[in-house]
Structure formats: C-alpha cells, structure tokens
Amino acid sequence: SWATADTITDLVTTSDKLNLAVAGSNTNYTEADGQNLADEAAVATAAFIALNGTITYYAVYNVNGTGNGYLIYDADGTDGSEDVIAISNLSAANKIAVGDIV
C-alpha cells in the first residue's frame, strides 16, 4: 500500500540494486514522467493501465513536479497493486535502469 511503502531516499542507478522476484528487462519494465500526475490516485490509475500482464514494473518519476517517484510491481500479472516502493530522488536524470532490478 502507498501508506506503508518502503522508501528509498538515495537511489544511485546502475550502482544500487532492487532485489525483487523477477529481474527487470526491456520487455517487463516501463516508466513515465509523472509531472502531470497530481497524486497517488493518479499514479495508481496510470500503473493499472501500464501493468498489463506483460509489464511487471512501472516506474513513475517527478510525480506532480516534485522530483519524487514510485516503482510499482505487479507480482502476479493481475492488477499492479502487490508492491509499491517510494523513491524520493527518482527523476529524468536519475531513472531506474532495467539492470537495477534483479
């Protein structure tokens, strides 16, 4: 859930690793600029659309222009609500690389 999401405050892409059940790849990961997503409900709606059974990971950065972001993980391919990780420094300049998800 959003309220109890783990938070990463200092992600360094290509250096830090997110140890999740399925490794990230070009076919199971997508990301978006969240500048026009006003709140967590808007992010959740966008994630639900993106997590379509093929896409397992949806990263959204710069939510509402704040520079903060989320990685939403759909473990079973059904609805995208299994896990949310808040990432306070996720941005266009500091995006997650698929190799960061192991």
Secondary structure, DSSP 8 states (H G I E B T S, - for coil): --TT-EEES---TTTS-B--SS---TTTEEEEE-TT--SHHHHHHHHHHH--SS--EEEEESGGGSS-EEEEE-SSSSSS-SEEEEETT--SSS---GGGB-
